Amino acid sequence: MNTLLLSELKSDDKDLLETLVLLEEHIFQDIVCQPIKHDTTQVDHSLDPLEKIIEQCQAVIAEIESPLEQAEILLNELYYQHLFIDKHKNVWPLDSFKVATSLNQRLMSPMVKAVLVCEIINACGFVTDLVFVPTKVMVRLCCDEQHAIIFDAVTGESLDWHELDLRLDDLEGDPSQHEIASMNRQAILVEHLSVLKSALIRDLAFDKALLCVDLLLSLNPDDPLQRRDRGFLLHQLDCFKVAVDDYRYFVEQCPKDPAAQLLKIQLDNITLTEPTFH
């Protein structure tokens, strides 16, 4: 594991968008894009359009005094004029996890889009953060001390107070004590890497998915689910003897999990039928 990359992941001072780009370079480093035209590749891999979007968003709110009105016009500009509006998908393609490519194609995975949207809105003078509002990650745009807009980064749709209350009712405990806390940096990166890992597994890119799991385990070394997934990926890459240790760890930590019960039977059979070499 790259020591510099690990320090970037764990540093609260590192810009989140830059971190996503570093992760992309680490995970997709040997995937070569083969577009029809060479200049298309250059455009798709450039983040220059982000600066143009920021400049145009700043311009449309420059003469408006009310922060709430500024925020509403800004979101309209971003989602309708710059075509950020989208709908949720059951499956997100791998390109949607690549920052520049997804921005330029306007097909961004939820977390990549949320981070890009925050980058743009922050550059326009607002303060944003990511929050978990059951059952999804959303963007909170703070207009002033009294007003904030919570919206879905994918669709651009905001929650009204009634919808927010309904979502918070699903949480345990006293509803009056519920507070919508900012997601910390590690939680954001874990969410991004977890969804990317699933997309890579779906595309049978097991070596790339293994890189994601290694990064996830660097953030949370004792996560039994990630150890299980690492075992699965090692198994797919014909490293079964190494995978066994991860499988056993998962079985020990999550004995009641149905997957653990199946794995235990398989491991017991392997122990009975395969000789041990020292």
Buried (B, 14 or more C-beta within 10 A) or exposed (E): EEEEBBEBBEEEEBEBBEBBBBBBEBBBEEEEEEEEEEEEBEBBEEBEEBEEBBEBBBEBBEEBEEBBEBBBBBBEBBBEEBEBEBEEEEEBBBBBBBBBBBBBBEBBBBBBBBBBBBBBBBBBEBEBBBBBBEEBBBBBBBBEEEEBBBBBBBEBEBBEEEEBEEBBEEEEEEEEEBEBEEBEBEBBBBBBBBBBBBBBBEEEBBEBBBBBBBBBBBBEEEBBBBBBBBBBBBBBBEEBEEBBEBBBBBBEBBEEBEBBEEBBEEBEEEEEEEEEEE
